Amino acid sequence: MFSNYLIGLREGLEASLVVCILIAYLVKTGRRDALKPIWTGIGVALALALGFGCALEFGSQELTFEAQEALGGSLSILAVGLVTWMVFWMRRTARHLKSELHGKLDAALQMGTGALVATAFLAVGREGLETALFVWASVRAAGDGSPRPLVGVALGIVTAIVLGWLFYRGALRINLSRFFTWTGGMLVVVAAGVLAYGVHDLQEARWLPGLSDRAFDISDTVDPSSWYGTLLKGVFNFQPDPTLVQVTVWLLYLIPTLALFLAPVGFASGKGKVKAADEQGSRPSKAPQA
């Protein structure tokens, strides 16, 4: 439930911030007449995300077992790729999100109503589709048949809406860059579990080998039905008897991705600048020409 709450909070807050920035800018510049197209675009984006989630849930039920596992595994890996891209993108652009949206909104205001609807739709729709896909994959990985994962997502989204409203009213101020760094790091850990579960689905669909090759089996030590087993499953998608391929993929994704994500934003560029400066300093200076 916690991992799904985190997904709903993180993705919902991104969407809430985008909406707040768009609405506040229009109100501040005296363009309240453009609010209706903005809300229309937001509504269409939310409806598309909801329809996409329903199509994933109900459409997959008509497939055979192997087809369900193949679809679930493929979409889980796709969801991990999208979420990974999203957390790195937000970490890099969180400080400049406001100015970027203002620029797009200025261009849309000059083009007319259709452009305003499209701007709001694209800004919110991407978050909605990513959320629907990752939530579906995470809920499928939980696999306990209870409504707790969906309740967690709903609570996260409600929290995000409340926080967005407080931001809009100016009643709440936090370091967004630090917030997205911490939540992004936790989402990388969650994504690693979803990725491992997706690989297991592909093994059950016979798309990948090694289903019977267990890395370890601690089912006797960690009871999956216990409270701590349920907690580990819900937060990290922990499995007491994973395959060797699952563990390998989990480690190969988690360690380098988390290391790159937690590294300073300007580490690579700063290192390159220092190297260039050293090279320039080591070159012999030319004598001034007379």
C-alpha positions in Angstrom: 0.0 0.0 0.0 2.9 2.4 0.8 4.5 2.0 -2.6 1.3 2.7 -4.4 0.6 5.7 -2.1 4.1 7.0 -3.1 3.3 6.5 -6.8 0.0 8.4 -6.4 1.6 11.2 -4.4 4.6 11.6 -6.6 2.7 11.5 -10.0 -0.3 13.4 -8.6 1.9 16.2 -7.2 3.6 16.6 -10.5 0.2 17.0 -12.2 -1.1 19.3 -9.5 1.9 21.6 -9.8 1.5 21.8 -13.5 -2.2 22.7 -13.1 -1.4 25.3 -10.4 1.3 26.9 -12.5 -1.0 27.1 -15.6 -4.0 28.5 -13.6 -1.9 30.9 -11.5 -0.2 32.4 -14.6 -3.5 33.0 -16.4 -5.1 34.6 -13.3 -2.0 36.8 -12.8 -1.9 38.0 -16.4 -5.7 38.7 -16.4 -6.5 35.9 -18.9 -9.3 34.2 -17.0 -11.1 33.7 -20.3 -8.5 31.0 -21.1 -9.3 29.0 -17.9 -12.1 27.0 -19.6 -9.9 25.6 -22.4 -7.3 24.7 -19.8 -9.8 22.8 -17.6 -11.1 21.1 -20.8 -7.7 19.8 -21.7 -7.1 18.6 -18.1 -10.5 16.8 -18.1 -9.8 15.1 -21.4 -6.3 14.0 -20.1 -7.8 12.5 -16.9 -10.5 10.7 -18.8 -7.9 9.2 -21.2 -5.7 8.0 -18.3 -8.7 6.4 -16.5 -9.8 4.8 -19.8 -6.3 3.5 -20.4 -6.2 2.0 -16.9 -9.6 0.3 -17.3 -8.5 -1.1 -20.7 -5.4 -2.6 -19.2 -7.3 -4.2 -16.3 -10.3 -5.6 -18.1 -8.8 -6.2 -21.5 -6.1 -8.5 -20.0 -8.7 -10.7 -18.3 -9.8 -12.2 -21.7 -6.3 -13.5 -22.5 -4.8 -16.9 -21.8 -2.5 -17.4 -18.8 0.7 -17.2 -20.9 -0.6 -14.2 -22.8 -1.5 -12.5 -19.6 2.0 -13.1 -18.2 3.6 -11.9 -21.4 1.5 -8.8 -21.5 2.0 -8.1 -17.8 5.8 -8.6 -18.0 6.2 -6.5 -21.1 4.1 -3.6 -19.7 5.9 -3.8 -16.3 9.2 -3.4 -18.0 7.8 -0.5 -20.1 6.4 1.1 -17.0 9.8 0.9 -15.3 11.4 2.5 -18.3 8.9 5.4 -18.3 9.1 6.0 -14.5 12.9 5.9 -14.7 12.9 8.5 -17.4 10.4 10.6 -15.5 12.3 10.8 -12.2 15.5 11.8 -14.0 13.6 14.3 -16.1 11.9 15.9 -13.1 15.1 16.0 -11.1 16.8 17.9 -13.9 13.9 20.3 -14.7 12.2 20.8 -11.4 13.8 24.2 -10.9 12.9 25.4 -14.4 9.4 23.8 -14.7 7.6 27.1 -14.1 9.4 29.1 -16.7 9.1 26.3 -19.2 5.3 26.0 -18.8 5.0 29.8 -18.9 6.7 29.8 -22.3 4.5 27.1 -23.7 1.4 28.9 -22.4 2.4 32.2 -23.9 2.7 30.5 -27.3 -0.6 28.7 -26.9 -2.4 32.0 -25.9 -1.3 33.5 -29.2 -2.5 30.5 -31.2 -6.0 30.2 -29.8 -8.4 28.0 -27.8 -7.3 24.7 -29.5 -3.7 25.3 -28.5 -4.7 26.0 -24.9 -6.6 22.7 -24.7 -3.7 20.8 -26.3 -1.1 22.4 -23.9 -3.1 21.4 -20.8 -3.8 18.0 -22.3 -0.2 17.2 -23.0 1.1 18.6 -19.7 -1.3 16.5 -17.6 -1.9 13.6 -20.0 1.7 12.3 -19.9 1.6 12.2 -16.1 -1.8 10.4 -16.2 -0.8 7.7 -18.6 2.5 7.1 -16.8 0.5 6.8 -13.5 -2.1 4.4 -15.0 0.6 2.1 -16.4 2.9 2.1 -13.4 0.0 1.7 -10.9 -1.4 -1.2 -13.0 2.0 -2.9 -13.0 2.5 -2.3 -9.3 -0.9 -3.6 -8.3 -0.4 -6.6 -10.5 2.9 -7.3 -8.8 1.3 -7.0 -5.4 -1.1 -9.8 -6.5 -2.9 -10.1 -3.1 -6.4 -9.5 -4.5 -7.1 -6.8 -1.9 -8.2 -3.2 -2.6 -5.3 -1.9 -0.5 -3.0 -1.0 -3.5 -5.8 1.0 -5.1 -6.7 2.7 -1.8 -3.0 3.6 -1.4 -3.0 5.2 -4.9 -6.2 7.1 -4.2 -4.9 8.4 -0.9 -1.7 9.5 -2.6 -3.6 11.4 -5.3 -5.9 13.1 -2.8 -2.8 14.1 -0.7 -1.2 15.5 -3.9 -4.4 17.5 -4.7 -4.5 19.0 -1.2 -0.8 19.9 -1.4 -1.3 21.5 -4.9 -4.2 23.6 -3.6 -2.0 24.7 -0.6 0.8 25.6 -3.0 -1.6 27.6 -5.1 -2.9 29.5 -2.1 0.6 30.2 -0.9 0.0 28.4 2.4 2.7 25.8 1.9 6.3 26.1 0.7 8.8 23.2 0.5 12.0 22.5 -1.4 10.6 20.8 -4.5 14.0 19.8 -5.8 14.8 18.0 -2.5 11.2 16.5 -2.4 11.5 15.1 -5.9 15.0 13.8 -5.2 13.8 11.8 -2.1 10.6 10.5 -3.7 12.4 9.7 -6.9 15.0 7.6 -5.1 12.3 5.7 -3.4 10.4 5.2 -6.7 13.6 3.7 -8.2 13.6 1.1 -5.4 9.9 0.4 -6.1 10.6 0.2 -9.9 13.4 -2.3 -9.3 10.8 -4.7 -7.6 8.3 -4.1 -10.5 11.1 -4.9 -13.0 12.0 -8.1 -11.2 8.3 -9.2 -11.1 8.0 -8.3 -14.8 10.9 -10.5 -15.6 9.3 -13.4 -13.6 6.1 -12.9 -15.7 8.1 -13.3 -18.9 9.7 -16.4 -17.5 6.3 -17.8 -16.7 5.2 -16.9 -20.3 8.3 -18.9 -21.4 9.7 -15.8 -23.1 12.8 -16.0 -20.8 14.5 -19.1 -19.5 15.5 -20.0 -15.9 12.1 -20.3 -14.2 13.3 -23.2 -12.1 16.7 -21.8 -11.2 16.2 -20.2 -7.8 18.8 -17.7 -6.5 17.7 -18.5 -2.9 14.6 -19.7 -1.0 13.9 -18.3 2.4 10.2 -19.0 2.5 10.7 -20.9 5.8 12.3 -17.8 7.3 10.2 -15.1 5.8 6.6 -16.1 5.7 4.9 -14.2 2.8 1.5 -14.3 4.7 3.0 -12.6 7.8 2.8 -8.9 8.5 6.5 -8.3 7.7 6.2 -10.5 4.6 3.2 -8.5 3.5 5.1 -5.2 4.2 8.1 -6.3 2.2 5.9 -7.4 -0.6 3.9 -4.2 -0.7 6.8 -1.8 -0.5 9.6 -3.6 -2.4 7.7 -6.4 -4.2 9.9 -8.8 -2.2 9.8 -12.4 -3.2 11.2 -15.1 -0.8 12.2 -17.4 -3.7 13.2 -15.4 -6.7 14.9 -16.8 -9.7 18.5 -16.1 -10.5 17.5 -14.0 -13.5 15.2 -11.9 -11.3 18.0 -11.1 -8.8 20.5 -10.4 -11.5 18.2 -7.9 -13.3 17.2 -6.3 -9.9 20.8 -5.7 -9.0 21.8 -4.5 -12.5 19.0 -2.0 -12.5 19.0 -0.8 -8.9 22.6 -0.2 -8.2 23.7 1.9 -11.2 20.3 3.7 -11.6 20.2 4.8 -7.9 23.9 5.8 -8.0 23.3 8.0 -11.1 20.1 9.4 -9.7 21.7 10.4 -6.3 24.8 11.9 -7.9 25.0 15.7 -8.1 23.0 17.1 -11.0 26.0 19.0 -12.5 28.5 16.2 -11.7 29.2 15.2 -15.3 29.1 18.7 -16.8 31.2 20.1 -14.0 33.8 17.4 -14.4 34.0 18.1 -18.1 34.5 21.8 -17.4 37.3 21.1 -15.0 39.0 18.8 -17.4 38.7 21.3 -20.2 40.2 24.0 -18.0 43.1 21.8 -17.0 43.8 21.0 -20.7 43.7 24.7 -21.6 46.0 25.5 -18.7 48.5 22.9 -19.7 48.8 24.3 -23.2 51.8 26.6 -23.8 50.7 30.1 -24.3 51.6 31.8 -27.6 53.8 34.9 -27.5 52.1 38.1 -28.4 52.7 39.1 -31.9 54.4 42.4 -32.5 
